Amino acid sequence: MLPLHKDTGWRLFARTVRARAYPRFVLHFREHWWMLFDVILPLVGLSAYVFVYRAISAPPELVGFVILGGAMSAYWMNVMWTMANQWFWEKETGNLPLYIMSPASLMAVLLGMACGGMFGATLRAASILLVGSFLFHVQYSISSLPLAAAAFVLALIALYGMGMMFASLFLLFSREGWHMVQLMQEPVFLLSGTYFPIRGFNTWVAGAASF
């Protein structure tokens, strides 16, 4: 009988990341209902903003901000509901003790969730961006693609790092953290420039939003 091999150190960390990311990769190829809930329904809400802007003869650039903001909000929703809130859900279903007793690092579990969630959020964001741009004839001008890609990657790293931090807060505050996210969801979209540029605010509000 061959001796049982156990991975340790960085090998265990890497295998944990791969194992935790795998279900979230596979989900998007086996379950296609996510297209309806994560692409079509958000586009309905974004369309309302587009029609309002067109009705008040707002600059056409605002339509681009709405579509781009709606696409990027897929990452924020993914971080809040399938990343930060994950430990709370695991505690509610009784799986959290299994993660804690496992020899694998909790950071590896969170990193695996981040990688899998990032993949799914990218599919949603790309779908919203492509469909929304096609429906409303939005064109984009990128002065430097490498710089835009670098800024995007750095923003994702910071965002999912924040999701790992929020995971402990959700575990600490339980349902109160959940309610707080629901309460702050729309103000975050409003103040982050999702629906229109921050420069549309006055100086004090724009400064606070930028901070």
N, CA and C atoms as a LAMMPS dump frame, in Angstrom:
ITEM: TIMESTEP
0
ITEM: NUMBER OF ATOMS
633
ITEM: BOX BOUNDS ff ff ff
-5.0000000000000000e+02 5.0000000000000000e+02
-5.0000000000000000e+02 5.0000000000000000e+02
-5.0000000000000000e+02 5.0000000000000000e+02
ITEM: ATOMS id mol type element x y z
1 1 1 N 0.85 -1.2 0
2 1 2 C 0 0 0
3 1 3 C 0.883 1.248 0
4 2 1 N 0.62 2.142 -0.937
5 2 2 C 1.42 3.35 -1.061
6 2 3 C 1.107 4.315 0.087
7 3 1 N 2.111 5.004 0.589
8 3 2 C 1.859 5.972 1.677
9 3 3 C 1.025 7.142 1.17
10 4 1 N 0.156 7.645 2.053
11 4 2 C -0.709 8.769 1.699
12 4 3 C 0.119 10.05 1.671
13 5 1 N 0.024 10.769 0.556
14 5 2 C 0.78 12.02 0.408
15 5 3 C -0.098 13.201 0.806
16 6 1 N 0.43 14.055 1.665
17 6 2 C -0.288 15.241 2.097
18 6 3 C 0.484 16.479 1.688
19 7 1 N -0.22 17.372 0.995
20 7 2 C 0.407 18.624 0.6
21 7 3 C 0.479 19.569 1.806
22 8 1 N 1.542 20.311 1.869
23 8 2 C 1.715 21.32 2.911
24 8 3 C 2.278 22.591 2.281
25 9 1 N 2.325 23.647 3.076
26 9 2 C 2.937 24.883 2.618
27 9 3 C 2.227 25.486 1.423
28 10 1 N 3.022 25.954 0.474
29 10 2 C 2.451 26.65 -0.676
30 10 3 C 1.66 25.718 -1.582
31 11 1 N 2 24.409 -1.599
32 11 2 C 1.233 23.464 -2.416
33 11 3 C -0.196 23.314 -1.882
34 12 1 N -0.314 23.218 -0.575
35 12 2 C -1.643 23.154 0.028
36 12 3 C -2.407 24.443 -0.223
37 13 1 N -1.73 25.572 -0.118
38 13 2 C -2.366 26.871 -0.365
39 13 3 C -2.89 26.938 -1.802
40 14 1 N -2.037 26.548 -2.777
41 14 2 C -2.422 26.616 -4.185
42 14 3 C -3.562 25.659 -4.494
43 15 1 N -3.526 24.447 -3.952
44 15 2 C -4.595 23.485 -4.213
45 15 3 C -5.906 23.936 -3.584
46 16 1 N -5.843 24.588 -2.431
47 16 2 C -7.046 25.115 -1.796
48 16 3 C -7.667 26.222 -2.64
49 17 1 N -6.821 27.106 -3.151
50 17 2 C -7.323 28.184 -4.018
51 17 3 C -8.005 27.589 -5.249
52 18 1 N -7.358 26.618 -5.881
53 18 2 C -7.931 25.997 -7.081
54 18 3 C -9.228 25.276 -6.767
55 19 1 N -9.259 24.54 -5.649
56 19 2 C -10.461 23.79 -5.293
57 19 3 C -11.636 24.703 -4.984
58 20 1 N -11.368 25.835 -4.327
59 20 2 C -12.473 26.741 -3.963
60 20 3 C -12.924 27.571 -5.143
61 21 1 N -12.039 27.824 -6.104
62 21 2 C -12.433 28.591 -7.285
63 21 3 C -13.174 27.724 -8.301
64 22 1 N -12.89 26.424 -8.314
65 22 2 C -13.445 25.534 -9.345
66 22 3 C -14.973 25.565 -9.417
67 23 1 N -15.711 25.46 -8.288
68 23 2 C -17.186 25.482 -8.407
69 23 3 C -17.721 26.75 -9.042
70 24 1 N -17.069 27.867 -8.785
71 24 2 C -17.568 29.135 -9.338
72 24 3 C -17.233 29.272 -10.823
73 25 1 N -16.17 28.621 -11.264
74 25 2 C -15.901 28.578 -12.697
75 25 3 C -16.934 27.715 -13.407
76 26 1 N -17.142 26.524 -12.871
77 26 2 C -18.009 25.547 -13.527
78 26 3 C -19.463 26.013 -13.551
79 27 1 N -19.875 26.735 -12.498
80 27 2 C -21.27 27.172 -12.393
81 27 3 C -21.737 27.922 -13.624
82 28 1 N -20.89 28.765 -14.166
83 28 2 C -21.302 29.63 -15.262
84 28 3 C -21.4 28.887 -16.594
85 29 1 N -20.887 27.686 -16.657
86 29 2 C -21.006 26.886 -17.877
87 29 3 C -22.11 25.838 -17.769
88 30 1 N -22.487 25.492 -16.537
89 30 2 C -23.532 24.484 -16.332
90 30 3 C -24.89 25.093 -16.061
91 31 1 N -24.917 26.285 -15.463
92 31 2 C -26.161 26.954 -15.118
93 31 3 C -26.253 28.264 -15.899
94 32 1 N -27.218 28.333 -16.811
95 32 2 C -27.311 29.496 -17.703
96 32 3 C -28.353 30.525 -17.249
97 33 1 N -29.038 30.252 -16.138
98 33 2 C -30.033 31.213 -15.672
99 33 3 C -29.392 32.503 -15.182
100 34 1 N -28.076 32.467 -14.907
101 34 2 C -27.417 33.687 -14.442
102 34 3 C -27.496 34.804 -15.476
103 35 1 N -27.64 34.429 -16.75
104 35 2 C -27.768 35.445 -17.796
105 35 3 C -29.004 36.304 -17.576
106 36 1 N -30.104 35.673 -17.149
107 36 2 C -31.342 36.411 -16.927
108 36 3 C -31.228 37.325 -15.711
109 37 1 N -30.762 36.781 -14.6
110 37 2 C -30.76 37.533 -13.345
111 37 3 C -29.617 38.539 -13.264
112 38 1 N -28.488 38.244 -13.881
113 38 2 C -27.301 39.085 -13.715
114 38 3 C -27.012 40.002 -14.891
115 39 1 N -27.701 39.812 -16.016
116 39 2 C -27.478 40.65 -17.193
117 39 3 C -28.762 41.352 -17.618
118 40 1 N -29.815 40.593 -17.866
119 40 2 C -31.053 41.176 -18.382
120 40 3 C -31.701 42.105 -17.355
121 41 1 N -31.874 41.633 -16.129
122 41 2 C -32.531 42.462 -15.108
123 41 3 C -31.752 43.739 -14.788
124 42 1 N -30.416 43.693 -14.611
125 42 2 C -29.693 44.966 -14.418
126 42 3 C -29.833 45.919 -15.592
127 43 1 N -29.902 45.393 -16.808
128 43 2 C -30.066 46.259 -17.974
129 43 3 C -31.404 46.985 -17.961
130 44 1 N -32.427 46.357 -17.398
131 44 2 C -33.737 47.014 -17.298
132 44 3 C -33.629 48.25 -16.41
133 45 1 N -32.961 48.108 -15.257
134 45 2 C -32.776 49.26 -14.376
135 45 3 C -31.909 50.338 -15.002
136 46 1 N -30.842 49.944 -15.698
137 46 2 C -29.97 50.919 -16.346
138 46 3 C -30.704 51.648 -17.463
139 47 1 N -31.59 50.942 -18.149
140 47 2 C -32.343 51.577 -19.236
141 47 3 C -33.192 52.732 -18.723
142 48 1 N -33.7 52.604 -17.495
143 48 2 C -34.509 53.69 -16.936
144 48 3 C -33.679 54.965 -16.815
145 49 1 N -32.431 54.847 -16.339
146 49 2 C -31.565 56.015 -16.242
147 49 3 C -31.248 56.582 -17.62
148 50 1 N -31.019 55.719 -18.59
149 50 2 C -30.72 56.177 -19.946
150 50 3 C -31.886 56.984 -20.504
151 51 1 N -33.104 56.492 -20.329
152 51 2 C -34.278 57.182 -20.863
153 51 3 C -34.534 58.505 -20.139
154 52 1 N -34.242 58.542 -18.837
155 52 2 C -34.386 59.8 -18.095
156 52 3 C -33.402 60.833 -18.621
157 53 1 N -32.151 60.442 -18.821
158 53 2 C -31.146 61.369 -19.328
159 53 3 C -31.507 61.875 -20.719
160 54 1 N -32.019 60.988 -21.539
161 54 2 C -32.412 61.415 -22.89
162 54 3 C -33.624 62.328 -22.841
163 55 1 N -34.532 62.095 -21.889
164 55 2 C -35.732 62.927 -21.789
165 55 3 C -35.392 64.349 -21.365
166 56 1 N -34.341 64.528 -20.551
167 56 2 C -33.969 65.868 -20.097
168 56 3 C -32.847 66.45 -20.951
169 57 1 N -32.561 65.791 -22.089
170 57 2 C -31.541 66.264 -23.043
171 57 3 C -30.169 66.406 -22.38
172 58 1 N -29.827 65.427 -21.55
173 58 2 C -28.519 65.421 -20.893
174 58 3 C -27.436 65.075 -21.911
175 59 1 N -26.178 65.431 -21.647
176 59 2 C -25.092 65.076 -22.572
177 59 3 C -25.053 63.574 -22.828
178 60 1 N -24.789 63.164 -24.055
179 60 2 C -24.777 61.725 -24.37
180 60 3 C -23.709 60.951 -23.622
181 61 1 N -22.681 61.656 -23.107
182 61 2 C -21.645 60.952 -22.349
183 61 3 C -22.203 60.279 -21.103
184 62 1 N -23.304 60.848 -20.553
185 62 2 C -23.876 60.259 -19.349
186 62 3 C -24.415 58.856 -19.606
187 63 1 N -24.88 58.582 -20.821
188 63 2 C -25.35 57.24 -21.155
189 63 3 C -24.197 56.25 -21.047
190 64 1 N -23.021 56.662 -21.51
191 64 2 C -21.848 55.805 -21.389
192 64 3 C -21.486 55.546 -19.94
193 65 1 N -21.627 56.588 -19.086
194 65 2 C -21.352 56.402 -17.662
195 65 3 C -22.323 55.406 -17.044
196 66 1 N -23.587 55.458 -17.454
197 66 2 C -24.583 54.535 -16.907
198 66 3 C -24.239 53.093 -17.279
199 67 1 N -23.939 52.849 -18.548
200 67 2 C -23.622 51.483 -18.99
201 67 3 C -22.33 50.993 -18.345
202 68 1 N -21.307 51.843 -18.332
203 68 2 C -20.035 51.444 -17.741
204 68 3 C -20.175 51.245 -16.225
205 69 1 N -20.914 52.14 -15.58
206 69 2 C -21.128 51.998 -14.14
207 69 3 C -21.922 50.752 -13.798
208 70 1 N -22.928 50.439 -14.62
209 70 2 C -23.706 49.219 -14.393
210 70 3 C -22.86 47.967 -14.558
211 71 1 N -21.942 47.999 -15.522
212 71 2 C -21.057 46.85 -15.715
213 71 3 C -20.099 46.703 -14.538
214 72 1 N -19.534 47.812 -14.078
215 72 2 C -18.574 47.735 -12.976
216 72 3 C -19.255 47.396 -11.65
217 73 1 N -20.539 47.733 -11.524
218 73 2 C -21.232 47.398 -10.272
219 73 3 C -21.365 45.895 -10.092
220 74 1 N -21.2 45.12 -11.178
221 74 2 C -21.222 43.661 -11.041
222 74 3 C -20.114 43.188 -10.111
223 75 1 N -18.967 43.862 -10.153
224 75 2 C -17.865 43.498 -9.262
225 75 3 C -18.187 43.853 -7.818
226 76 1 N -18.783 45.028 -7.615
227 76 2 C -19.12 45.445 -6.259
228 76 3 C -20.141 44.497 -5.639
229 77 1 N -21.169 44.116 -6.401
230 77 2 C -22.178 43.199 -5.89
231 77 3 C -21.563 41.835 -5.605
232 78 1 N -20.641 41.412 -6.461
233 78 2 C -19.984 40.127 -6.239
234 78 3 C -19.148 40.144 -4.967
235 79 1 N -18.441 41.252 -4.735
236 79 2 C -17.619 41.366 -3.534
237 79 3 C -18.493 41.359 -2.284
238 80 1 N -19.617 42.073 -2.316
239 80 2 C -20.436 42.208 -1.129
240 80 3 C -21.239 40.939 -0.817
241 81 1 N -21.809 40.314 -1.857
242 81 2 C -22.758 39.245 -1.593
243 81 3 C -22.179 37.839 -1.745
244 82 1 N -21.18 37.634 -2.559
245 82 2 C -20.618 36.295 -2.692
246 82 3 C -19.183 36.216 -2.211
247 83 1 N -18.691 37.285 -1.635
248 83 2 C -17.337 37.29 -1.093
249 83 3 C -17.385 37.653 0.39
250 84 1 N -17.759 38.882 0.699
251 84 2 C -17.773 39.329 2.086
252 84 3 C -18.797 38.574 2.92
253 85 1 N -19.936 38.271 2.333
254 85 2 C -21.023 37.634 3.072
255 85 3 C -20.864 36.128 3.171
256 86 1 N -19.815 35.559 2.55
257 86 2 C -19.698 34.112 2.435
258 86 3 C -19.556 33.429 3.798
259 87 1 N -18.706 33.97 4.684
260 87 2 C -18.521 33.313 5.981
261 87 3 C -19.808 33.318 6.791
262 88 1 N -20.605 34.38 6.665
263 88 2 C -21.886 34.411 7.366
264 88 3 C -22.804 33.3 6.851
265 89 1 N -22.856 33.126 5.519
266 89 2 C -23.674 32.05 4.961
267 89 3 C -23.155 30.685 5.393
268 90 1 N -21.835 30.525 5.412
269 90 2 C -21.271 29.239 5.821
270 90 3 C -21.598 28.953 7.288
271 91 1 N -21.586 29.99 8.119
272 91 2 C -21.947 29.794 9.527
273 91 3 C -23.404 29.4 9.659
274 92 1 N -24.278 30.023 8.863
275 92 2 C -25.696 29.714 8.928
276 92 3 C -25.986 28.279 8.481
277 93 1 N -25.228 27.78 7.517
278 93 2 C -25.457 26.416 7.016
279 93 3 C -24.658 25.362 7.777
280 94 1 N -23.83 25.787 8.726
281 94 2 C -23.091 24.846 9.541
282 94 3 C -21.779 24.368 8.953
283 95 1 N -21.311 25.01 7.872
284 95 2 C -20.073 24.578 7.23
285 95 3 C -18.829 25.287 7.763
286 96 1 N -19.013 26.387 8.48
287 96 2 C -17.862 27.162 8.931
288 96 3 C -16.908 26.357 9.82
289 97 1 N -17.404 25.532 10.767
290 97 2 C -16.461 24.736 11.567
291 97 3 C -15.583 23.815 10.718
292 98 1 N -16.114 23.322 9.588
293 98 2 C -15.316 22.455 8.723
294 98 3 C -14.158 23.223 8.105
295 99 1 N -14.404 24.47 7.705
296 99 2 C -13.329 25.297 7.164
297 99 3 C -12.271 25.579 8.234
298 100 1 N -12.723 25.853 9.459
299 100 2 C -11.79 26.194 10.524
300 100 3 C -10.944 24.985 10.921
301 101 1 N -11.546 23.791 10.95
302 101 2 C -10.802 22.585 11.318
303 101 3 C -9.892 22.09 10.204
304 102 1 N -10.144 22.534 8.981
305 102 2 C -9.327 22.093 7.86
306 102 3 C -7.899 22.62 7.996
307 103 1 N -6.908 21.842 7.541
308 103 2 C -5.519 22.336 7.583
309 103 3 C -5.252 23.456 6.579
310 104 1 N -6.195 23.685 5.67
311 104 2 C -6.01 24.728 4.666
312 104 3 C -6.182 26.106 5.288
313 105 1 N -5.496 27.087 4.732
314 105 2 C -5.581 28.458 5.216
315 105 3 C -6.915 29.089 4.826
316 106 1 N -7.497 29.834 5.751
317 106 2 C -8.734 30.548 5.437
318 106 3 C -8.498 31.606 4.362
319 107 1 N -7.298 32.178 4.331
320 107 2 C -6.972 33.137 3.282
321 107 3 C -6.965 32.462 1.915
322 108 1 N -6.518 31.199 1.85
323 108 2 C -6.546 30.469 0.58
324 108 3 C -7.98 30.223 0.138
325 109 1 N -8.862 29.928 1.094
326 109 2 C -10.28 29.73 0.763
327 109 3 C -10.873 31.023 0.21
328 110 1 N -10.583 32.131 0.881
329 110 2 C -11.101 33.417 0.422
330 110 3 C -10.517 33.803 -0.932
331 111 1 N -9.233 33.524 -1.142
332 111 2 C -8.605 33.845 -2.423
333 111 3 C -9.213 33.005 -3.546
334 112 1 N -9.512 31.747 -3.263
335 112 2 C -10.175 30.919 -4.262
336 112 3 C -11.555 31.445 -4.609
337 113 1 N -12.301 31.881 -3.595
338 113 2 C -13.611 32.479 -3.851
339 113 3 C -13.459 33.749 -4.667
340 114 1 N -12.407 34.537 -4.362
341 114 2 C -12.182 35.782 -5.097
342 114 3 C -11.885 35.5 -6.574
343 115 1 N -11.037 34.512 -6.836
344 115 2 C -10.694 34.187 -8.232
345 115 3 C -11.913 33.699 -8.997
346 116 1 N -12.667 32.788 -8.388
347 116 2 C -13.872 32.295 -9.052
348 116 3 C -14.917 33.373 -9.228
349 117 1 N -15.096 34.205 -8.174
350 117 2 C -16.072 35.29 -8.277
351 117 3 C -15.659 36.35 -9.275
352 118 1 N -14.353 36.607 -9.375
353 118 2 C -13.86 37.579 -10.341
354 118 3 C -14.154 37.133 -11.77
355 119 1 N -14.016 35.832 -12.006
356 119 2 C -14.324 35.299 -13.323
357 119 3 C -15.803 35.489 -13.66
358 120 1 N -16.669 35.131 -12.714
359 120 2 C -18.098 35.293 -12.958
360 120 3 C -18.505 36.742 -13.121
361 121 1 N -17.945 37.628 -12.275
362 121 2 C -18.273 39.048 -12.377
363 121 3 C -17.792 39.632 -13.701
364 122 1 N -16.658 39.145 -14.195
365 122 2 C -16.147 39.625 -15.486
366 122 3 C -17.084 39.222 -16.614
367 123 1 N -17.62 38.013 -16.554
368 123 2 C -18.599 37.597 -17.568
369 123 3 C -19.838 38.484 -17.524
370 124 1 N -20.323 38.772 -16.32
371 124 2 C -21.511 39.62 -16.196
372 124 3 C -21.219 41.038 -16.686
373 125 1 N -20.087 41.592 -16.256
374 125 2 C -19.749 42.961 -16.635
375 125 3 C -19.571 43.079 -18.149
376 126 1 N -18.879 42.113 -18.757
377 126 2 C -18.673 42.148 -20.206
378 126 3 C -19.996 42.027 -20.946
379 127 1 N -20.897 41.173 -20.45
380 127 2 C -22.202 41.009 -21.103
381 127 3 C -23.018 42.282 -21.023
382 128 1 N -23.048 42.909 -19.825
383 128 2 C -23.797 44.159 -19.667
384 128 3 C -23.2 45.248 -20.55
385 129 1 N -21.883 45.313 -20.599
386 129 2 C -21.213 46.348 -21.388
387 129 3 C -21.49 46.172 -22.875
388 130 1 N -21.386 44.946 -23.359
389 130 2 C -21.597 44.696 -24.787
390 130 3 C -23.048 44.908 -25.182
391 131 1 N -23.974 44.325 -24.424
392 131 2 C -25.396 44.44 -24.775
393 131 3 C -25.874 45.882 -24.616
394 132 1 N -25.495 46.529 -23.506
395 132 2 C -25.911 47.908 -23.281
396 132 3 C -25.35 48.864 -24.316
397 133 1 N -24.076 48.685 -24.68
398 133 2 C -23.462 49.547 -25.694
399 133 3 C -24.127 49.348 -27.054
400 134 1 N -24.503 48.114 -27.356
401 134 2 C -25.174 47.839 -28.63
402 134 3 C -26.578 48.434 -28.663
403 135 1 N -27.313 48.3 -27.57
404 135 2 C -28.695 48.787 -27.55
405 135 3 C -28.774 50.306 -27.616
406 136 1 N -27.849 50.998 -26.946
407 136 2 C -27.93 52.45 -26.848
408 136 3 C -26.853 53.159 -27.668
409 137 1 N -26.16 52.42 -28.513
410 137 2 C -25.19 52.986 -29.468
411 137 3 C -24.122 53.825 -28.745
412 138 1 N -23.529 53.234 -27.73
413 138 2 C -22.498 53.915 -26.952
414 138 3 C -21.13 53.567 -27.521
415 139 1 N -20.302 54.586 -27.7
416 139 2 C -18.934 54.387 -28.163
417 139 3 C -17.961 54.899 -27.105
418 140 1 N -16.81 54.232 -27.014
419 140 2 C -15.834 54.571 -25.997
420 140 3 C -14.52 54.962 -26.658
421 141 1 N -13.828 55.895 -26.027
422 141 2 C -12.525 56.334 -26.518
423 141 3 C -11.488 56.071 -25.437
424 142 1 N -10.543 55.162 -25.715
425 142 2 C -9.504 54.79 -24.758
426 142 3 C -8.177 55.325 -25.264
427 143 1 N -7.589 56.224 -24.504
428 143 2 C -6.33 56.837 -24.939
429 143 3 C -5.142 55.899 -24.757
430 144 1 N -5.178 55.06 -23.721
431 144 2 C -4.072 54.138 -23.463
432 144 3 C -4.643 52.837 -22.922
433 145 1 N -4.692 51.814 -23.74
434 145 2 C -5.245 50.532 -23.318
435 145 3 C -4.408 49.869 -22.216
436 146 1 N -3.054 49.872 -22.302
437 146 2 C -2.272 49.258 -21.216
438 146 3 C -2.501 49.924 -19.862
439 147 1 N -2.566 51.277 -19.84
440 147 2 C -2.808 51.963 -18.576
441 147 3 C -4.21 51.67 -18.04
442 148 1 N -5.185 51.603 -18.936
443 148 2 C -6.544 51.279 -18.506
444 148 3 C -6.611 49.873 -17.927
445 149 1 N -5.926 48.919 -18.575
446 149 2 C -5.908 47.541 -18.083
447 149 3 C -5.191 47.46 -16.73
448 150 1 N -4.09 48.193 -16.585
449 150 2 C -3.353 48.181 -15.312
450 150 3 C -4.195 48.761 -14.186
451 151 1 N -4.874 49.877 -14.448
452 151 2 C -5.732 50.486 -13.432
453 151 3 C -6.877 49.554 -13.059
454 152 1 N -7.42 48.861 -14.063
455 152 2 C -8.528 47.939 -13.823
456 152 3 C -8.083 46.767 -12.951
457 153 1 N -6.921 46.188 -13.248
458 153 2 C -6.418 45.048 -12.468
459 153 3 C -6.109 45.468 -11.038
460 154 1 N -5.454 46.618 -10.866
461 154 2 C -5.15 47.104 -9.522
462 154 3 C -6.428 47.383 -8.729
463 155 1 N -7.448 47.929 -9.406
464 155 2 C -8.717 48.184 -8.723
465 155 3 C -9.373 46.877 -8.281
466 156 1 N -9.29 45.836 -9.121
467 156 2 C -9.873 44.549 -8.745
468 156 3 C -9.143 43.937 -7.554
469 157 1 N -7.82 44.04 -7.549
470 157 2 C -7.049 43.5 -6.421
471 157 3 C -7.446 44.204 -5.126
472 158 1 N -7.547 45.534 -5.173
473 158 2 C -7.944 46.29 -3.983
474 158 3 C -9.371 45.954 -3.567
475 159 1 N -10.267 45.82 -4.544
476 159 2 C -11.67 45.566 -4.244
477 159 3 C -11.858 44.202 -3.592
478 160 1 N -11.213 43.177 -4.141
479 160 2 C -11.381 41.839 -3.575
480 160 3 C -10.588 41.696 -2.275
481 161 1 N -9.522 42.466 -2.113
482 161 2 C -8.864 42.51 -0.819
483 161 3 C -9.782 43.103 0.237
484 162 1 N -10.526 44.13 -0.145
485 162 2 C -11.505 44.71 0.766
486 162 3 C -12.605 43.7 1.072
487 163 1 N -12.97 42.871 0.077
488 163 2 C -13.963 41.833 0.308
489 163 3 C -13.506 40.826 1.343
490 164 1 N -12.208 40.481 1.318
491 164 2 C -11.669 39.576 2.334
492 164 3 C -11.76 40.203 3.722
493 165 1 N -11.504 41.502 3.802
494 165 2 C -11.613 42.187 5.088
495 165 3 C -13.057 42.216 5.558
496 166 1 N -13.985 42.51 4.64
497 166 2 C -15.391 42.565 5.007
498 166 3 C -15.928 41.204 5.43
499 167 1 N -15.299 40.106 4.955
500 167 2 C -15.757 38.77 5.338
501 167 3 C -15.71 38.604 6.851
502 168 1 N -14.661 39.127 7.487
503 168 2 C -14.565 39.035 8.947
504 168 3 C -15.598 39.931 9.618
505 169 1 N -15.909 41.078 9.009
506 169 2 C -16.906 41.978 9.591
507 169 3 C -18.297 41.373 9.517
508 170 1 N -18.608 40.7 8.396
509 170 2 C -19.904 40.036 8.28
510 170 3 C -20.011 38.93 9.324
511 171 1 N -18.905 38.234 9.549
512 171 2 C -18.911 37.165 10.542
513 171 3 C -19.087 37.732 11.942
514 172 1 N -18.532 38.91 12.192
515 172 2 C -18.629 39.539 13.502
516 172 3 C -20.013 40.117 13.766
517 173 1 N -20.558 40.84 12.768
518 173 2 C -21.829 41.545 12.971
519 173 3 C -23.035 40.767 12.47
520 174 1 N -22.809 39.645 11.818
521 174 2 C -23.889 38.758 11.384
522 174 3 C -24.909 39.517 10.529
523 175 1 N -26.173 39.431 10.855
524 175 2 C -27.216 40.037 10.025
525 175 3 C -27.143 41.557 9.99
526 176 1 N -26.564 42.159 11.02
527 176 2 C -26.443 43.614 11.031
528 176 3 C -25.566 44.097 9.883
529 177 1 N -24.498 43.361 9.597
530 177 2 C -23.668 43.715 8.446
531 177 3 C -24.419 43.578 7.152
532 178 1 N -25.253 42.55 7.04
533 178 2 C -26.07 42.336 5.847
534 178 3 C -27.02 43.509 5.65
535 179 1 N -27.705 43.921 6.711
536 179 2 C -28.647 45.035 6.607
537 179 3 C -27.93 46.339 6.266
538 180 1 N -26.725 46.522 6.803
539 180 2 C -25.978 47.74 6.527
540 180 3 C -25.606 47.836 5.05
541 181 1 N -25.213 46.719 4.452
542 181 2 C -24.883 46.72 3.026
543 181 3 C -26.115 47.06 2.194
544 182 1 N -27.25 46.492 2.534
545 182 2 C -28.482 46.809 1.808
546 182 3 C -28.84 48.283 1.944
547 183 1 N -28.605 48.845 3.142
548 183 2 C -28.917 50.254 3.372
549 183 3 C -28.007 51.167 2.57
550 184 1 N -26.719 50.8 2.434
551 184 2 C -25.736 51.663 1.796
552 184 3 C -25.565 51.39 0.306
553 185 1 N -26.26 50.405 -0.234
554 185 2 C -26.027 50 -1.618
555 185 3 C -26.277 51.131 -2.608
556 186 1 N -27.461 51.722 -2.572
557 186 2 C -27.769 52.793 -3.521
558 186 3 C -26.949 54.052 -3.267
559 187 1 N -26.75 54.491 -1.993
560 187 2 C -25.85 55.638 -1.799
561 187 3 C -24.449 55.414 -2.328
562 188 1 N -23.931 54.185 -2.221
563 188 2 C -22.608 53.894 -2.775
564 188 3 C -22.623 54.062 -4.289
565 189 1 N -23.655 53.554 -4.951
566 189 2 C -23.756 53.715 -6.402
567 189 3 C -23.857 55.189 -6.78
568 190 1 N -24.609 55.954 -5.979
569 190 2 C -24.807 57.37 -6.281
570 190 3 C -23.51 58.157 -6.13
571 191 1 N -22.789 57.928 -5.033
572 191 2 C -21.605 58.721 -4.726
573 191 3 C -20.346 58.219 -5.42
574 192 1 N -20.386 57.036 -6.012
575 192 2 C -19.185 56.494 -6.658
576 192 3 C -19.118 56.821 -8.146
577 193 1 N -20.075 57.584 -8.655
578 193 2 C -20.05 57.927 -10.068
579 193 3 C -20.612 56.848 -10.973
580 194 1 N -21.393 55.911 -10.392
581 194 2 C -21.966 54.842 -11.208
582 194 3 C -23.003 55.383 -12.179
583 195 1 N -23.841 56.314 -11.713
584 195 2 C -24.941 56.8 -12.531
585 195 3 C -24.613 58.073 -13.3
586 196 1 N -23.689 58.866 -12.799
587 196 2 C -23.239 60.07 -13.506
588 196 3 C -21.925 60.508 -12.891
589 197 1 N -21.131 61.334 -13.576
590 197 2 C -19.804 61.713 -13.066
591 197 3 C -19.88 62.417 -11.717
592 198 1 N -18.87 62.21 -10.903
593 198 2 C -18.823 62.835 -9.581
594 198 3 C -18.765 64.351 -9.694
595 199 1 N -18.193 64.85 -10.796
596 199 2 C -18.094 66.309 -10.94
597 199 3 C -19.457 66.975 -11.066
598 200 1 N -20.529 66.188 -11.197
599 200 2 C -21.871 66.765 -11.215
600 200 3 C -22.319 67.25 -9.851
601 201 1 N -21.642 66.814 -8.763
602 201 2 C -21.954 67.29 -7.426
603 201 3 C -21.291 68.642 -7.18
604 202 1 N -21.673 69.275 -6.059
605 202 2 C -20.96 70.482 -5.683
606 202 3 C -19.587 70.1 -5.102
607 203 1 N -18.789 71.088 -4.782
608 203 2 C -17.394 70.842 -4.405
609 203 3 C -17.281 69.958 -3.173
610 204 1 N -18.091 70.231 -2.13
611 204 2 C -17.966 69.489 -0.887
612 204 3 C -18.41 68.039 -1.049
613 205 1 N -19.553 67.823 -1.721
614 205 2 C -20.056 66.456 -1.903
615 205 3 C -19.118 65.673 -2.821
616 206 1 N -18.63 66.33 -3.891
617 206 2 C -17.709 65.64 -4.8
618 206 3 C -16.412 65.266 -4.092
619 207 1 N -15.906 66.159 -3.218
620 207 2 C -14.699 65.851 -2.46
621 207 3 C -14.891 64.684 -1.516
622 208 1 N -16.045 64.668 -0.822
623 208 2 C -16.336 63.552 0.087
624 208 3 C -16.508 62.247 -0.681
625 209 1 N -17.17 62.302 -1.842
626 209 2 C -17.366 61.099 -2.649
627 209 3 C -16.037 60.572 -3.171
628 210 1 N -15.157 61.472 -3.599
629 210 2 C -13.844 61.044 -4.097
630 210 3 C -13.027 60.4 -2.983
631 211 1 N -13.125 60.976 -1.765
632 211 2 C -12.403 60.408 -0.623
633 211 3 C -12.912 59.021 -0.292
